[in-house]
Amino acid sequence: MDDCKRSSSVVRSGAARRWLAGVVAGLAVLLAGCATPLRGQLTAFHEWPADAPRTYQFARTAAQRDSLEHATWEQVMRAELARAGFREAANPRFSITFDYRVSRQLGRVVEAWPVVQPYFWWGTWGSHGGVSMGGPWPWWGPGYYPMEYDRAWYEYRLRIEIEDLAARPPRRAYEGTAVSDGLESSTPAEVLPLLARAILGDFPGPSGVTRRVEVPAEAAR
């Protein structure tokens, strides 16, 4: 009987450790990590001309012209635009600008952690003890303790604007913004292709709405 009680306490303790380990592991994975899909929000507005050839050239702001970082992101965007049926041309129909930003955020987070508490009793053959998960005395049943701490995370944001050069004067034909949050375990170069795929995957998509999007990480490889 004593062996059964000790065995039961070991099982409960092991389950608690596995539960906590699962929570920690989940928080350590970026939404856009190696095997985790990117989840975020996409907002788009457009008046896309029907049957227009998807030819384009990049347009750059004054700050972007001499930026080696922006030149690197252009290489990524070329690949994603090609997947969406766009191609660069000397006399394009569209002019495309984009802005990719990564900003570090810091805030207070409150999470509920299970209460893991020891227990003891006296009985045959002496004292006994173990560990259980439950509400703090004198309450019984499942219990959770609020943990408050500072957490840093990153906001990844990609905005694409497309001008129709065939219009006189040229006019805005499309603008879309994709945003996703993640922890510190990924690099901007890993997230940009996924944000571009979120915007260009079903281009031009519905206009005037904000919708949740999910992009498999493998799709950007």
C-alpha positions as CSV (number, residue, x, y, z in Angstrom):
1,M,0.0,0.0,0.0
2,D,2.9,2.4,0.9
3,D,4.6,1.5,-2.4
4,C,1.4,2.4,-4.3
5,K,1.2,5.8,-2.5
6,R,4.8,6.6,-3.2
7,S,4.4,5.5,-6.8
8,S,1.4,7.7,-7.2
9,S,3.2,10.7,-5.9
10,V,6.1,10.1,-8.3
11,V,3.7,10.0,-11.2
12,R,2.1,13.2,-10.2
13,S,5.5,14.9,-9.7
14,G,6.7,13.6,-13.1
15,A,3.5,14.9,-14.8
16,A,4.0,18.3,-13.2
17,R,7.6,18.5,-14.4
18,R,6.6,17.5,-17.9
19,W,3.8,20.1,-17.9
20,L,6.1,22.8,-16.8
21,A,8.7,21.8,-19.3
22,G,6.2,21.9,-22.1
23,V,5.2,25.4,-21.2
24,V,8.8,26.6,-21.1
25,A,9.5,24.9,-24.4
26,G,6.5,26.5,-26.1
27,L,7.5,30.0,-25.0
28,A,11.0,29.5,-26.3
29,V,9.8,28.8,-29.9
30,L,9.3,31.8,-32.2
31,L,6.2,31.7,-34.2
32,A,8.2,31.9,-37.4
33,G,10.9,29.4,-36.3
34,C,12.2,26.4,-38.1
35,A,9.2,24.1,-38.0
36,T,6.6,26.5,-36.5
37,P,4.3,28.4,-38.9
38,L,4.1,32.1,-38.9
39,R,0.9,33.4,-37.5
40,G,0.0,37.1,-37.7
41,Q,-2.4,39.7,-39.1
42,L,-2.7,41.0,-42.7
43,T,-4.4,44.2,-43.6
44,A,-4.7,45.1,-47.3
45,F,-6.4,47.8,-49.4
46,H,-6.4,47.7,-53.2
47,E,-8.0,48.7,-56.5
48,W,-6.2,46.1,-58.6
49,P,-6.6,46.5,-62.4
50,A,-7.9,43.3,-63.9
51,D,-5.6,41.4,-66.3
52,A,-2.7,43.8,-65.7
53,P,0.7,42.2,-66.4
54,R,2.6,41.7,-63.2
55,T,5.8,43.5,-64.3
56,Y,7.5,45.7,-61.8
57,Q,10.5,47.6,-60.7
58,F,11.6,48.5,-57.1
59,A,11.3,52.1,-56.0
60,R,13.4,53.2,-53.1
61,T,13.2,56.1,-50.6
62,A,16.3,58.3,-50.1
63,A,17.2,56.4,-47.0
64,Q,16.9,53.0,-48.7
65,R,19.0,53.8,-51.8
66,D,22.3,53.5,-49.9
67,S,21.2,50.9,-47.4
68,L,23.0,47.5,-47.6
69,E,20.4,46.1,-45.3
70,H,17.6,47.1,-47.7
71,A,19.5,45.7,-50.6
72,T,19.7,42.4,-48.8
73,W,15.9,42.4,-48.2
74,E,15.3,43.2,-51.9
75,Q,16.9,39.9,-52.8
76,V,14.4,38.1,-50.6
77,M,11.5,40.1,-51.9
78,R,12.5,39.3,-55.6
79,A,12.2,35.6,-54.8
80,E,8.8,36.0,-53.2
81,L,7.5,38.3,-55.9
82,A,8.5,35.7,-58.5
83,R,6.6,33.0,-56.7
84,A,3.5,35.3,-56.9
85,G,3.9,35.7,-60.7
86,F,5.7,39.1,-60.7
87,R,8.8,39.7,-62.8
88,E,11.2,42.7,-63.1
89,A,11.1,44.6,-66.3
90,A,12.7,47.6,-67.9
91,N,9.3,49.1,-68.7
92,P,7.1,47.8,-65.9
93,R,3.4,48.3,-65.3
94,F,4.0,48.7,-61.5
95,S,6.4,50.3,-59.1
96,I,6.9,48.5,-55.8
97,T,8.2,49.9,-52.5
98,F,8.4,48.0,-49.3
99,D,9.5,48.7,-45.7
100,Y,10.6,45.9,-43.4
101,R,11.0,46.7,-39.7
102,V,11.9,44.8,-36.6
103,S,11.2,46.5,-33.2
104,R,12.0,45.2,-29.8
105,Q,9.1,45.3,-27.3
106,L,9.2,45.0,-23.5
107,G,6.2,44.5,-21.2
108,R,4.9,42.8,-18.1
109,V,3.3,39.4,-18.5
110,V,1.2,37.6,-16.0
111,E,0.8,33.8,-16.4
112,A,-0.8,31.1,-14.3
113,W,1.5,28.3,-13.1
114,P,0.2,25.2,-11.4
115,V,0.7,25.0,-7.6
116,V,3.1,22.2,-6.8
117,Q,3.1,21.6,-3.0
118,P,4.6,18.9,-0.7
119,Y,2.4,16.9,1.6
120,F,3.1,14.7,4.7
121,W,1.2,12.3,6.8
122,W,1.8,9.8,9.7
123,G,0.7,6.2,9.4
124,T,1.8,2.7,9.6
125,W,5.6,2.3,9.4
126,G,6.2,5.9,10.1
127,S,6.0,9.2,8.2
128,H,5.2,9.5,4.5
129,G,5.3,12.3,2.0
130,G,5.2,13.4,-1.6
131,V,4.4,16.2,-4.0
132,S,1.0,17.0,-5.4
133,M,-0.6,19.6,-7.7
134,G,-3.6,21.4,-6.2
135,G,-5.0,24.5,-4.7
136,P,-3.3,26.0,-1.6
137,W,-4.6,25.1,1.8
138,P,-7.4,25.3,2.9
139,W,-8.8,25.1,-0.6
140,W,-8.7,21.8,-2.6
141,G,-8.7,20.9,-6.2
142,P,-6.6,22.4,-9.1
143,G,-4.7,25.5,-8.2
144,Y,-2.7,28.0,-10.1
145,Y,-0.3,30.7,-8.9
146,P,0.0,34.0,-10.9
147,M,3.6,34.7,-12.0
148,E,4.4,38.3,-13.2
149,Y,7.6,39.1,-15.0
150,D,9.2,41.2,-17.7
151,R,9.3,39.7,-21.2
152,A,11.0,41.0,-24.3
153,W,9.7,40.1,-27.7
154,Y,9.9,41.3,-31.3
155,E,7.4,42.8,-33.7
156,Y,8.1,42.0,-37.3
157,R,6.3,44.2,-39.8
158,L,6.3,44.2,-43.6
159,R,4.5,46.8,-45.7
160,I,4.2,46.7,-49.4
161,E,2.9,49.6,-51.6
162,I,2.4,49.2,-55.4
163,E,1.8,52.1,-57.8
164,D,0.2,51.6,-61.2
165,L,2.5,53.4,-63.6
166,A,0.0,53.1,-66.5
167,A,-2.4,55.5,-64.8
168,R,-2.0,59.2,-65.5
169,P,-0.9,60.3,-63.0
170,P,0.4,57.1,-61.4
171,R,-1.9,56.0,-58.6
172,R,-1.8,53.6,-55.7
173,A,-3.1,50.2,-56.7
174,Y,-2.3,48.1,-53.6
175,E,-1.0,48.5,-50.0
176,G,-0.7,45.7,-47.5
177,T,0.8,45.3,-44.1
178,A,1.6,41.9,-42.4
179,V,2.6,41.9,-38.7
180,S,3.7,39.1,-36.5
181,D,5.2,38.9,-33.0
182,G,7.9,36.5,-31.8
183,L,10.4,35.8,-29.1
184,E,14.2,36.3,-29.5
185,S,15.0,32.9,-31.0
186,S,14.8,33.8,-34.7
187,T,16.5,36.3,-37.1
188,P,14.9,38.9,-39.3
189,A,16.0,37.0,-42.4
190,E,14.0,34.0,-41.4
191,V,10.8,36.0,-40.8
192,L,10.8,38.3,-43.9
193,P,10.1,35.5,-46.5
194,L,7.1,34.4,-44.4
195,L,5.7,37.9,-44.1
196,A,6.1,38.3,-47.8
197,R,4.3,35.0,-48.5
198,A,1.5,36.1,-46.1
199,I,0.9,39.1,-48.3
200,L,1.6,37.6,-51.7
201,G,0.2,34.1,-51.2
202,D,-3.3,34.9,-52.5
203,F,-2.6,38.3,-54.0
204,P,-4.4,40.7,-54.1
205,G,-6.9,39.0,-51.8
206,P,-9.8,40.8,-50.1
207,S,-9.7,44.5,-49.7
208,G,-10.4,46.7,-46.7
209,V,-10.2,43.9,-44.1
210,T,-7.8,42.7,-41.4
211,R,-7.5,38.9,-41.3
212,R,-5.4,36.4,-39.5
213,V,-2.9,34.5,-41.6
214,E,-0.8,31.4,-41.1
215,V,2.2,30.5,-43.3
216,P,4.1,27.2,-43.0
217,A,7.8,27.8,-42.5
218,E,8.6,25.3,-45.2
219,A,6.8,27.4,-47.8
220,A,9.5,30.1,-47.7
221,R,12.4,27.8,-48.3
